[in-house]
Amino acid sequence: MATISVPNPRRVALPAGRAMRKLLALAVAAAILVPLAGTLGASWPRGLTVSLSAPLTSASNWVIDNRDTHPLFLYFFGYLSEAVVLAVRAVYLTLLAAGWPGVTVLAAVVAHRVAGVRLAAGTAVAFLACGALGMWVPTMQTLALMVVAVLASVVVGLVLGLGAGLSDRLHRALRPVLDTMQVLPAFAYLLPVVLVFGIGVPAAVLATVVYAAPPMARLTALGLRGADPEVLEAVESLGATRRQRLLTARIPLARRELLLGLNQTIMMALSMAVIASVIGAGGLGDRVYQALASVDVGAALAAGIPIVLLAVVLDRITAAAGERDDTRKAAAGLLYGLGATVAVALAARLLGRLDWPTAWTLDFAGPVNRAVDWMTAHLYSGVPVVGGTADWAGHFTTWVLDPLRDGLQWLPWWAVLFVVAALAWLIGTWRTALTAVLAMAATGVLGVWEPSLDTLSQVLAAVAVTLVLGFATGIAAARSDRVERVLRPVLDVFQTMPQFVYLIPVVALFGVGRAPAVAAAVVYALPAVVRITAQGLRQVDPAALESARSLGATGRQQLWQVQLPLARPALLLAVNQGVVLVLAVVIIGGLVGGGALGYDVAFGLAQGDLATGLVAGAAIVCLGLMLDRVTQPTERRTRKGA
């Protein structure tokens, strides 16, 4: 960001004048349209509703009737399913053949060659902890599924990213598709996949690929399109063909984006591993899901911690690989690791030590469950003065969630659309407002207007709490190195913990209902808001701060008058990411009494009701698109003007 000493009054006045003109236009429009719209009624008109139940049910019945006879299923989906099963089984048997010593040595050697001794030691400890928790075999099952799913996601993402990076037309066509894939809740992916492939590993792998491929595609396209034009011109001047320019210039220049895409794909695939357990993925996700069904916090954490450890290790290794310029050394590290693995695995087989020793397994679930029982007995209710967690949940529902939901549902449908249009237009353009209004109106057309407003009320409440806590914590982390160091490992753990795992302790402390769903969403979205806020404040131009200090500004004045205004793009990005992450977990909260659209998606999956599940999933996409357009355009416009 350029050095800022004294703001240009013309630059400040122009946006303010534009905003005033928009406000006046909205006031005039409201004065004209509100009396006319008063005759339309408050509830969504039935004449504007389109029922998709019949066509979706018909499609579902056709798939069920033809799944065992139609050539498409026999010769395409059938072979695809077999290939997935064979690939996962081959990786799983290879991991079992290497045994816990071989797998641990392989991971440690690769980490050492990529990032050094410290990460190698941490990687070895992480894998040993998986065994000590009694989760070695489930960890290998999850790792086998992850390897196949991540490889397939990377291939699909690379192909799509290459096309979007080299073709403007394909980039424009893919952008709304990738937006939809990233906003659509993970549960909604499971419905059509289960319908086609049934319950089992193939459905879990393919659902994970659909969920995890978009980040790879986006970042690949970003890297290719952001390649230095001068380098490309230099290569072209040497007579290189288009293919040679791609292989020798574009792809090497996009190396960091490609590795970041791999990192994000791994993280999303791991988060999907738990959700995919609903359709028979097995492994650690199945253990977490079973613990959720029985509200067994100890078992859930015993299975959730290995997922977190895998995520942290893979995140650190891929991030370190992205910072290195010597890819040959990293490849050599992999070869060394494979050689060491073979040697250690042969030695372990000769000694009969391939399986994790039972005597080395710790009882982790028991102490955790006893601690949770104590917390439930002493904190759930009856706490003097402050009240228990159940009381807090009840008060939050009564004083915040109920009034917010009732207020939104009390508003006439046209008033809701007018408010959405006004907010989107104030911070964006008329195109932004039109997109937001059409997205919101689509929930009414789909026949889920009331549940959509219920879900929207939960999202708004969770986002408000997340932003208050996130901004306060992010400011503290930006102003104190000690606070930042203390928060970093905590944020790492919270960002890599699977979404399902959050529901277990939340339900144990708050019971079931909408308040626990909101609490889980806040905990899940908070780390991203804290990180983005702290990073934005720390990247404020030091010259601006020094100028403010030289004028005698106090620390508080520097924060409110210099840092926060200059970090506005980062703060708006934090708001946007908070909305997206909150929406993802509020939907999963339908499993613990959150109701609304989340319940419809979960009900559709449990009952095989494609119509109910997909309609609710489409409504969630519309809500996500509307909220995204309401928060994101300001960030883009601010960056242009910065």
C-alpha positions as CSV (number, residue, x, y, z in Angstrom):
1,M,0.0,0.0,0.0
2,A,1.3,3.5,-0.9
3,T,2.6,5.8,1.8
4,I,-0.2,7.9,3.2
5,S,0.4,11.1,5.1
6,V,-2.6,13.4,4.6
7,P,-5.7,12.0,2.8
8,N,-6.8,13.8,-0.4
9,P,-10.1,15.4,0.5
10,R,-11.4,14.9,-3.0
11,R,-10.9,11.2,-2.8
12,V,-12.7,11.1,0.5
13,A,-15.6,13.3,-0.6
14,L,-16.3,11.5,-3.9
15,P,-17.3,8.1,-2.3
16,A,-19.3,9.9,0.4
17,G,-21.1,12.0,-2.3
18,R,-21.8,8.8,-4.3
19,A,-23.2,7.1,-1.1
20,M,-25.4,10.1,-0.4
21,R,-26.8,10.0,-3.9
22,K,-27.6,6.4,-3.6
23,L,-29.3,6.9,-0.2
24,L,-31.4,9.7,-1.7
25,A,-32.3,7.4,-4.7
26,L,-33.3,4.6,-2.3
27,A,-35.4,6.9,-0.2
28,V,-37.3,8.1,-3.3
29,A,-37.7,4.5,-4.5
30,A,-39.0,3.4,-1.0
31,A,-41.5,6.3,-1.0
32,I,-42.8,5.3,-4.4
33,L,-42.7,1.5,-4.2
34,V,-43.7,0.7,-0.6
35,P,-47.3,2.0,-0.9
36,L,-47.6,0.1,-4.2
37,A,-46.0,-3.1,-2.8
38,G,-48.3,-3.0,0.3
39,T,-51.0,-4.7,-1.8
40,L,-48.8,-7.7,-2.6
41,G,-49.2,-9.4,0.8
42,A,-46.6,-10.4,3.4
43,S,-46.0,-14.0,2.6
44,W,-44.3,-15.2,-0.5
45,P,-46.9,-15.6,-3.3
46,R,-47.8,-19.1,-4.2
47,G,-48.0,-18.1,-7.9
48,L,-44.2,-17.4,-7.8
49,T,-43.3,-20.8,-6.4
50,V,-42.0,-23.6,-8.7
51,S,-42.2,-27.1,-7.3
52,L,-39.2,-29.3,-8.2
53,S,-40.4,-32.3,-6.2
54,A,-41.9,-34.1,-9.2
55,P,-39.0,-33.8,-11.7
56,L,-36.4,-34.6,-9.0
57,T,-38.4,-37.5,-7.7
58,S,-38.8,-38.8,-11.2
59,A,-35.1,-38.5,-11.8
60,S,-34.3,-40.3,-8.6
61,N,-36.7,-43.1,-9.4
62,W,-35.2,-43.5,-12.9
63,V,-31.7,-43.8,-11.5
64,I,-32.9,-46.4,-8.9
65,D,-34.7,-48.4,-11.6
66,N,-31.8,-48.3,-14.1
67,R,-28.8,-48.5,-11.9
68,D,-28.3,-52.2,-12.5
69,T,-29.2,-52.4,-16.2
70,H,-28.4,-49.2,-18.0
71,P,-25.2,-49.1,-20.0
72,L,-24.2,-45.8,-18.5
73,F,-24.1,-47.4,-15.1
74,L,-22.7,-50.7,-16.2
75,Y,-19.9,-49.5,-18.4
76,F,-19.0,-46.1,-17.0
77,F,-20.0,-45.5,-13.4
78,G,-19.4,-49.2,-12.7
79,Y,-15.9,-49.2,-14.0
80,L,-15.2,-45.8,-12.3
81,S,-16.4,-47.3,-9.0
82,E,-14.2,-50.4,-9.4
83,A,-11.2,-48.2,-10.2
84,V,-11.7,-46.1,-7.0
85,V,-12.1,-49.2,-4.9
86,L,-9.0,-50.9,-6.3
87,A,-6.9,-47.7,-5.9
88,V,-8.0,-47.1,-2.3
89,R,-7.4,-50.8,-1.4
90,A,-3.9,-50.7,-3.0
91,V,-2.9,-47.7,-1.0
92,Y,-4.3,-49.1,2.2
93,L,-2.6,-52.5,1.8
94,T,0.7,-50.7,1.0
95,L,0.4,-48.6,4.2
96,L,-0.4,-51.8,6.2
97,A,2.6,-53.5,4.6
98,A,4.9,-50.7,5.6
99,G,3.6,-50.9,9.2
100,W,3.6,-48.1,11.7
101,P,7.5,-47.9,11.7
102,G,7.7,-47.6,7.9
103,V,4.9,-45.0,7.6
104,T,6.3,-42.9,10.4
105,V,9.8,-43.0,8.9
106,L,8.5,-42.1,5.4
107,A,6.7,-39.1,6.8
108,A,9.6,-38.0,8.9
109,V,12.2,-38.3,6.2
110,V,10.1,-36.3,3.7
111,A,9.4,-33.6,6.3
112,H,13.2,-33.5,7.1
113,R,14.2,-33.1,3.4
114,V,11.6,-30.4,2.9
115,A,11.7,-28.4,6.1
116,G,14.4,-29.7,8.4
117,V,14.8,-31.6,11.7
118,R,12.2,-29.7,13.7
119,L,9.3,-30.5,11.3
120,A,10.6,-34.1,11.0
121,A,10.4,-34.6,14.7
122,G,6.9,-33.0,14.9
123,T,5.8,-35.3,12.1
124,A,7.1,-38.4,13.7
125,V,5.4,-37.4,17.0
126,A,2.1,-36.8,15.2
127,F,2.0,-40.2,13.6
128,L,3.1,-41.9,16.9
129,A,0.3,-40.0,18.7
130,C,-2.2,-41.5,16.2
131,G,-1.1,-45.0,17.3
132,A,-1.1,-44.1,21.0
133,L,-4.7,-42.9,20.7
134,G,-5.6,-46.4,19.4
135,M,-6.4,-45.0,16.0
136,W,-3.6,-46.4,13.8
137,V,-5.8,-48.6,11.6
138,P,-8.5,-45.9,11.1
139,T,-5.8,-43.4,10.4
140,M,-4.4,-45.6,7.6
141,Q,-7.9,-46.0,6.2
142,T,-8.4,-42.3,6.1
143,L,-4.9,-41.7,4.7
144,A,-5.6,-44.2,1.9
145,L,-8.8,-42.5,1.0
146,M,-7.1,-39.1,1.2
147,V,-4.3,-40.1,-1.1
148,V,-6.6,-41.3,-3.8
149,A,-9.1,-38.4,-3.3
150,V,-6.3,-35.7,-3.3
151,L,-4.6,-37.1,-6.4
152,A,-7.9,-37.2,-8.3
153,S,-8.8,-33.7,-7.0
154,V,-5.4,-32.3,-8.1
155,V,-5.7,-33.9,-11.6
156,V,-9.2,-32.5,-12.0
157,G,-8.3,-29.1,-10.6
158,L,-5.2,-28.9,-12.8
159,V,-7.1,-29.7,-15.9
160,L,-9.8,-27.1,-15.1
161,G,-7.3,-24.6,-13.9
162,L,-5.2,-24.9,-17.1
163,G,-8.2,-24.4,-19.2
164,A,-9.3,-21.4,-17.2
165,G,-5.8,-19.9,-17.0
166,L,-5.3,-20.1,-20.8
167,S,-8.8,-19.2,-22.0
168,D,-10.8,-16.1,-21.0
169,R,-14.0,-17.6,-22.2
170,L,-13.6,-20.8,-20.2
171,H,-12.5,-18.7,-17.2
172,R,-15.8,-16.8,-17.3
173,A,-17.8,-19.9,-17.8
174,L,-16.1,-21.8,-14.9
175,R,-16.2,-19.0,-12.3
176,P,-20.0,-19.4,-11.4
177,V,-19.6,-23.1,-11.4
178,L,-16.7,-23.0,-9.0
179,D,-18.6,-20.4,-6.9
180,T,-21.5,-22.8,-6.6
181,M,-19.4,-25.8,-5.8
182,Q,-17.7,-23.9,-3.0
183,V,-20.8,-22.5,-1.5
184,L,-23.0,-25.7,-1.8
185,P,-22.9,-27.5,1.6
186,A,-20.9,-30.7,1.7
187,F,-24.0,-32.7,2.6
188,A,-25.7,-31.7,-0.6
189,Y,-22.9,-33.3,-2.6
190,L,-23.6,-36.7,-0.9
191,L,-27.2,-36.9,-2.2
192,P,-26.6,-37.4,-5.9
193,V,-23.4,-39.3,-5.4
194,V,-25.1,-41.9,-3.1
195,L,-27.9,-42.1,-5.6
196,V,-25.6,-43.1,-8.4
197,F,-22.9,-45.1,-6.6
198,G,-24.6,-46.2,-3.4
199,I,-23.1,-46.3,0.1
200,G,-19.4,-47.0,0.2
201,V,-15.9,-45.8,-0.6
202,P,-16.5,-44.8,-4.3
203,A,-19.3,-42.4,-3.3
204,A,-17.1,-41.0,-0.5
205,V,-14.0,-40.5,-2.8
206,L,-16.0,-38.9,-5.6
207,A,-17.9,-36.6,-3.2
208,T,-14.5,-35.5,-1.8
209,V,-13.2,-34.8,-5.2
210,V,-16.1,-32.6,-6.1
211,Y,-15.7,-30.7,-2.9
212,A,-11.9,-30.4,-2.9
213,A,-11.1,-29.8,-6.6
214,P,-12.3,-26.1,-6.9
215,P,-9.4,-24.6,-4.8
216,M,-6.9,-26.3,-7.0
217,A,-8.7,-25.1,-10.2
218,R,-9.0,-21.5,-8.9
219,L,-5.3,-21.2,-7.7
220,T,-4.0,-22.9,-10.9
221,A,-5.9,-20.4,-13.0
222,L,-4.8,-17.5,-10.8
223,G,-1.1,-18.5,-11.1
224,L,-1.2,-19.0,-14.8
225,R,-3.1,-15.7,-15.4
226,G,-0.8,-13.8,-13.1
227,A,2.5,-14.9,-14.8
228,D,4.9,-12.1,-15.4
229,P,4.2,-10.7,-19.0
230,E,7.9,-9.7,-19.5
231,V,9.1,-13.2,-18.9
232,L,6.5,-14.6,-21.2
233,E,7.4,-12.1,-23.9
234,A,11.1,-13.0,-23.5
235,V,10.4,-16.7,-23.9
236,E,8.2,-16.0,-26.9
237,S,10.9,-13.9,-28.5
238,L,13.2,-16.9,-28.4
239,G,10.8,-18.8,-30.7
240,A,9.2,-21.0,-28.0
241,T,5.9,-22.7,-29.0
242,R,2.7,-22.3,-26.9
243,R,3.3,-25.7,-25.3
244,Q,6.9,-24.8,-24.5
245,R,5.9,-21.4,-23.0
246,L,3.4,-23.3,-20.8
247,L,5.9,-25.9,-19.6
248,T,9.0,-23.7,-19.3
249,A,7.5,-20.4,-18.2
250,R,3.9,-20.3,-17.1
251,I,3.8,-23.4,-14.9
252,P,7.2,-22.7,-13.2
253,L,6.1,-19.1,-12.5
254,A,2.8,-20.4,-11.0
255,R,4.6,-22.9,-8.7
256,R,3.7,-21.2,-5.5
257,E,0.0,-21.0,-6.4
258,L,0.0,-24.6,-7.5
259,L,1.5,-25.7,-4.1
260,L,-1.0,-23.5,-2.3
261,G,-3.8,-25.1,-4.3
262,L,-2.4,-28.5,-3.2
263,N,-2.4,-27.3,0.4
264,Q,-6.0,-26.1,0.2
265,T,-7.1,-29.3,-1.5
266,I,-5.6,-31.4,1.3
267,M,-7.3,-29.3,3.9
268,M,-10.7,-29.5,2.3
269,A,-10.4,-33.2,1.6
270,L,-9.6,-33.9,5.3
271,S,-12.6,-31.8,6.4
272,M,-14.7,-33.8,4.0
273,A,-13.4,-37.1,5.4
274,V,-15.6,-36.8,8.4
275,I,-18.7,-35.8,6.4
276,A,-18.2,-38.6,3.9
277,S,-18.3,-41.1,6.8
278,V,-22.1,-40.7,6.7
279,I,-22.0,-42.6,3.4
280,G,-19.6,-45.3,4.3
281,A,-16.1,-43.8,4.0
282,G,-14.9,-45.5,7.2
283,G,-11.7,-44.6,9.0
284,L,-11.5,-41.7,11.4
285,G,-14.6,-40.0,10.1
286,D,-16.7,-43.0,10.9
287,R,-15.4,-43.0,14.5
288,V,-16.3,-39.3,14.8
289,Y,-19.7,-39.8,13.3
290,Q,-20.5,-42.7,15.7
291,A,-19.3,-40.6,18.6
292,L,-21.6,-37.8,17.5
293,A,-24.6,-40.2,17.4
294,S,-23.9,-41.2,21.0
295,V,-22.6,-37.8,22.2
296,D,-19.3,-39.5,23.3
297,V,-16.9,-36.6,23.5
298,G,-13.9,-38.7,24.5
299,A,-14.3,-41.0,21.5
300,A,-14.9,-38.1,19.2
301,L,-11.7,-36.3,20.3
302,A,-9.7,-39.5,20.1
303,A,-10.7,-39.8,16.5
304,G,-10.7,-36.1,15.8
305,I,-7.2,-35.4,17.1
306,P,-5.5,-37.7,14.5
307,I,-7.4,-35.8,11.7
308,V,-6.1,-32.5,13.2
309,L,-2.5,-34.0,13.4
310,L,-2.7,-35.2,9.8
311,A,-3.9,-31.8,8.7
312,V,-1.3,-29.9,10.5
313,V,1.5,-32.1,9.3
314,L,0.4,-32.0,5.7
315,D,-0.2,-28.3,5.9
316,R,3.3,-27.6,7.2
317,I,5.0,-29.9,4.7
318,T,3.2,-28.5,1.6
319,A,3.7,-24.9,2.9
320,A,7.4,-25.5,3.4
321,A,7.6,-27.1,-0.1
322,G,6.0,-23.9,-1.5
323,E,8.7,-21.7,0.1
324,R,11.5,-23.8,-1.4
325,D,13.0,-23.1,-4.8
326,D,14.8,-26.4,-5.1
327,T,12.2,-28.9,-6.2
328,R,14.9,-31.5,-7.0
329,K,15.9,-31.7,-3.4
330,A,12.3,-32.3,-2.3
331,A,12.0,-35.1,-5.0
332,A,15.2,-36.6,-3.7
333,G,13.8,-36.5,-0.2
334,L,10.8,-38.5,-1.3
335,L,13.1,-41.1,-2.9
336,Y,15.2,-41.3,0.3
337,G,12.0,-41.7,2.3
338,L,10.8,-44.5,0.1
339,G,14.2,-46.3,0.5
340,A,14.2,-45.8,4.2
341,T,10.6,-47.0,4.4
342,V,11.3,-50.2,2.6
343,A,14.3,-51.0,4.8
344,V,12.4,-50.2,8.1
345,A,9.3,-52.1,6.9
346,L,11.4,-55.2,6.1
347,A,13.1,-55.0,9.5
348,A,9.8,-54.6,11.3
349,R,8.3,-57.6,9.4
350,L,11.2,-59.8,10.4
351,L,10.8,-58.7,14.0
352,G,7.0,-59.1,13.9
353,R,6.4,-55.4,14.8
354,L,4.3,-54.1,11.9
355,D,1.1,-53.7,14.0
356,W,0.9,-51.0,16.6
357,P,1.5,-52.7,20.1
358,T,-1.6,-52.8,22.2
359,A,0.4,-52.1,25.3
360,W,1.3,-48.7,23.8
361,T,-2.3,-47.5,23.5
362,L,-3.5,-44.9,26.0
363,D,-7.0,-44.5,27.4
364,F,-7.8,-41.1,26.2
365,A,-11.6,-41.2,25.9
366,G,-12.2,-42.2,29.6
367,P,-10.5,-39.1,31.2
368,V,-12.1,-36.8,28.6
369,N,-15.6,-38.2,29.3
370,R,-15.1,-37.8,33.0
371,A,-14.0,-34.2,32.5
372,V,-17.1,-33.6,30.3
373,D,-19.4,-35.2,32.8
374,W,-18.0,-32.9,35.5
375,M,-18.4,-29.9,33.3
376,T,-22.0,-30.9,32.4
377,A,-22.8,-31.5,36.1
378,H,-21.3,-28.3,37.3
379,L,-21.5,-25.9,34.3
380,Y,-24.6,-27.0,32.4
381,S,-27.0,-25.4,34.9
382,G,-27.2,-24.1,38.5
383,V,-24.0,-22.0,38.4
384,P,-24.5,-19.1,40.9
385,V,-24.7,-15.6,39.6
386,V,-23.6,-16.2,36.0
387,G,-25.9,-19.2,35.3
388,G,-25.0,-22.4,33.4
389,T,-24.3,-22.9,29.8
390,A,-27.8,-24.2,29.2
391,D,-29.1,-20.9,30.6
392,W,-26.8,-19.0,28.3
393,A,-28.1,-21.0,25.3
394,G,-31.7,-20.4,26.4
395,H,-31.2,-16.7,26.9
396,F,-29.4,-16.4,23.5
397,T,-32.2,-18.2,21.8
398,T,-34.9,-16.2,23.5
399,W,-33.3,-12.7,23.3
400,V,-31.4,-13.0,20.0
401,L,-32.3,-15.9,17.7
402,D,-36.1,-15.8,18.2
403,P,-36.5,-12.0,17.7
404,L,-34.2,-12.0,14.7
405,R,-36.0,-15.0,13.1
406,D,-39.4,-13.6,13.9
407,G,-38.5,-10.2,12.7
408,L,-37.2,-11.5,9.3
409,Q,-40.3,-13.7,8.9
410,W,-42.6,-10.8,9.9
411,L,-41.2,-8.5,7.2
412,P,-43.1,-8.8,3.9
413,W,-41.2,-10.6,1.2
414,W,-40.9,-7.5,-1.0
415,A,-39.4,-5.6,2.0
416,V,-36.7,-8.2,2.5
417,L,-35.8,-8.0,-1.2
418,F,-35.7,-4.2,-1.0
419,V,-33.4,-4.3,2.0
420,V,-31.1,-6.8,0.2
421,A,-31.1,-4.6,-2.9
422,A,-30.4,-1.5,-0.9
423,L,-27.4,-3.0,1.0
424,A,-25.9,-4.6,-2.1
425,W,-26.3,-1.4,-4.1
426,L,-24.8,0.8,-1.4
427,I,-21.6,-1.1,-1.3
428,G,-21.5,-2.2,-4.9
429,T,-23.2,-1.6,-8.2
430,W,-26.6,-2.1,-9.6
431,R,-25.3,-5.5,-11.0
432,T,-24.4,-6.5,-7.5
433,A,-27.8,-5.5,-6.2
434,L,-29.6,-7.4,-9.1
435,T,-27.5,-10.6,-8.4
436,A,-28.2,-10.4,-4.6
437,V,-32.0,-9.8,-5.2
438,L,-32.3,-12.7,-7.7
439,A,-30.4,-15.0,-5.4
440,M,-32.7,-14.2,-2.4
441,A,-35.8,-14.4,-4.5
442,A,-34.8,-17.8,-5.7
443,T,-35.3,-19.2,-2.2
444,G,-38.9,-18.1,-2.5
445,V,-39.3,-19.5,-6.0
446,L,-38.0,-22.9,-4.6
447,G,-40.7,-22.8,-2.0
448,V,-38.4,-22.5,1.1
449,W,-38.8,-18.8,1.9
450,E,-39.5,-19.3,5.6
451,P,-36.8,-21.9,6.3
452,S,-34.3,-19.7,4.4
453,L,-35.1,-16.7,6.6
454,D,-34.7,-19.0,9.7
455,T,-31.3,-20.0,8.4
456,L,-30.4,-16.4,7.6
457,S,-31.3,-15.4,11.1
458,Q,-28.8,-18.0,12.6
459,V,-26.1,-16.9,10.1
460,L,-26.5,-13.2,11.0
461,A,-26.4,-13.9,14.7
462,A,-23.4,-16.1,14.4
463,V,-21.6,-13.6,12.1
464,A,-22.2,-10.8,14.6
465,V,-20.7,-12.7,17.5
466,T,-17.9,-13.9,15.3
467,L,-17.0,-10.4,14.1
468,V,-17.1,-8.9,17.6
469,L,-14.8,-11.7,19.1
470,G,-12.7,-11.9,15.9
471,F,-12.0,-8.2,15.5
472,A,-11.2,-7.8,19.2
473,T,-8.9,-10.8,19.3
474,G,-7.3,-9.9,15.9
475,I,-6.5,-6.4,17.2
476,A,-4.9,-7.8,20.3
477,A,-2.8,-10.2,18.3
478,A,-1.7,-7.4,15.9
479,R,-0.7,-5.1,18.7
480,S,1.2,-7.8,20.8
481,D,3.7,-10.3,19.5
482,R,3.2,-12.3,22.7
483,V,-0.5,-12.6,22.2
484,E,0.1,-13.6,18.5
485,R,2.6,-16.4,19.5
486,V,0.1,-17.8,22.1
487,L,-2.8,-17.7,19.7
488,R,-1.0,-19.2,16.7
489,P,-1.1,-22.9,17.8
490,V,-4.7,-22.5,19.1
491,L,-5.8,-21.1,15.8
492,D,-4.0,-23.8,13.9
493,V,-5.9,-26.5,15.8
494,F,-9.3,-24.8,15.4
495,Q,-8.8,-24.3,11.7
496,T,-7.9,-27.9,11.0
497,M,-10.5,-29.5,13.3
498,P,-13.2,-31.2,11.3
499,Q,-16.6,-29.4,11.4
500,F,-18.3,-32.4,13.0
501,V,-16.0,-32.4,16.0
502,Y,-17.1,-29.0,17.1
503,L,-20.6,-30.2,17.5
504,I,-19.7,-32.8,20.2
505,P,-18.5,-30.5,23.0
506,V,-21.0,-27.8,22.0
507,V,-23.9,-30.3,22.4
508,A,-22.5,-31.5,25.7
509,L,-22.3,-28.0,27.1
510,F,-25.3,-26.3,25.5
511,G,-27.7,-29.2,24.7
512,V,-29.5,-29.3,21.3
513,G,-31.1,-26.5,19.4
514,R,-30.2,-23.5,17.3
515,A,-27.9,-21.9,19.9
516,P,-25.4,-24.9,19.8
517,A,-25.4,-24.7,16.0
518,V,-24.5,-21.0,16.2
519,A,-21.9,-21.7,18.9
520,A,-20.2,-24.3,16.7
521,A,-20.3,-21.9,13.7
522,V,-18.7,-19.1,15.8
523,V,-15.8,-21.4,16.9
524,Y,-15.3,-22.7,13.4
525,A,-15.2,-19.2,11.7
526,L,-13.4,-17.3,14.4
527,P,-9.8,-18.4,13.5
528,A,-10.1,-17.1,10.0
529,V,-11.5,-13.7,11.1
530,V,-8.7,-13.4,13.7
531,R,-5.9,-14.3,11.3
532,I,-7.1,-11.9,8.5
533,T,-7.7,-9.1,10.9
534,A,-4.3,-9.4,12.6
535,Q,-2.5,-9.7,9.2
536,G,-4.3,-6.7,7.8
537,L,-3.4,-4.5,10.8
538,R,0.2,-5.7,10.8
539,Q,0.6,-4.8,7.1
540,V,-0.5,-1.2,7.5
541,D,2.2,1.1,6.1
542,P,4.7,1.8,8.9
543,A,5.2,5.3,7.5
544,A,1.6,6.2,8.2
545,L,2.0,5.0,11.8
546,E,5.2,6.9,12.3
547,S,3.6,10.0,10.9
548,A,0.7,9.6,13.4
549,R,3.1,9.1,16.3
550,S,5.1,12.1,15.4
551,L,1.9,14.2,15.6
552,G,1.4,12.9,19.2
553,A,-1.3,10.4,18.5
554,T,-2.0,7.9,21.3
555,G,-2.1,4.2,20.7
556,R,-5.9,4.2,20.7
557,Q,-5.9,7.1,18.2
558,Q,-3.4,5.3,15.9
559,L,-5.7,2.2,16.0
560,W,-9.0,4.0,15.2
561,Q,-7.7,6.8,12.9
562,V,-4.9,5.1,11.0
563,Q,-4.7,1.3,11.3
564,L,-8.4,0.4,11.0
565,P,-9.1,2.7,8.1
566,L,-6.0,1.6,6.2
567,A,-6.8,-2.1,6.9
568,R,-10.3,-1.8,5.6
569,P,-9.9,-4.2,2.7
570,A,-8.6,-6.9,5.0
571,L,-11.4,-6.3,7.5
572,L,-14.0,-6.6,4.7
573,L,-12.3,-9.8,3.6
574,A,-12.6,-11.1,7.2
575,V,-16.3,-10.3,7.1
576,N,-16.7,-12.2,3.8
577,Q,-14.8,-15.2,5.0
578,G,-16.7,-15.2,8.3
579,V,-20.0,-15.3,6.5
580,V,-19.0,-18.2,4.3
581,L,-17.6,-20.3,7.1
582,V,-20.5,-19.6,9.4
583,L,-23.0,-20.6,6.7
584,A,-21.1,-23.9,6.3
585,V,-21.4,-24.9,9.9
586,V,-24.8,-23.6,10.6
587,I,-26.0,-26.0,8.0
588,I,-24.3,-28.9,9.7
589,G,-26.0,-27.7,12.9
590,G,-29.2,-29.0,11.5
591,L,-28.0,-32.4,12.9
592,V,-28.2,-31.0,16.5
593,G,-31.5,-29.2,16.3
594,G,-30.5,-26.2,14.2
595,G,-33.5,-26.9,12.0
596,A,-34.4,-24.9,8.9
597,L,-32.4,-25.7,5.7
598,G,-29.7,-27.7,7.5
599,Y,-32.3,-30.1,8.7
600,D,-33.9,-30.4,5.3
601,V,-30.5,-31.4,3.8
602,A,-29.7,-33.9,6.5
603,F,-33.3,-35.3,6.3
604,G,-33.0,-35.7,2.5
605,L,-29.7,-37.6,2.9
606,A,-31.0,-39.8,5.6
607,Q,-34.3,-40.7,3.8
608,G,-32.8,-40.7,0.3
609,D,-35.2,-37.8,-0.6
610,L,-33.4,-36.1,-3.5
611,A,-36.0,-33.4,-3.9
612,T,-36.0,-32.2,-0.3
613,G,-32.2,-32.4,0.0
614,L,-31.3,-30.7,-3.3
615,V,-33.9,-28.0,-3.0
616,A,-32.6,-27.1,0.5
617,G,-29.0,-27.3,-0.9
618,A,-29.9,-25.0,-3.8
619,A,-31.5,-22.5,-1.3
620,I,-28.3,-22.5,0.8
621,V,-26.3,-21.7,-2.4
622,C,-28.6,-18.8,-3.0
623,L,-28.2,-17.5,0.5
624,G,-24.4,-17.9,0.2
625,L,-24.4,-16.0,-3.1
626,M,-26.5,-13.2,-1.7
627,L,-24.3,-12.8,1.4
628,D,-21.2,-13.0,-0.7
629,R,-22.3,-10.2,-3.0
630,V,-23.3,-8.1,0.0
631,T,-19.9,-8.3,1.5
632,Q,-17.4,-8.9,-1.3
633,P,-17.8,-6.1,-3.8
634,T,-16.6,-3.3,-1.4
635,E,-13.4,-5.2,-1.0
636,R,-12.8,-5.3,-4.7
637,R,-13.7,-1.7,-5.2
638,T,-11.5,-0.6,-2.3
639,R,-8.6,-2.5,-3.8
640,K,-9.0,-0.8,-7.1
641,G,-9.0,2.6,-5.4
642,A,-6.1,1.8,-3.0
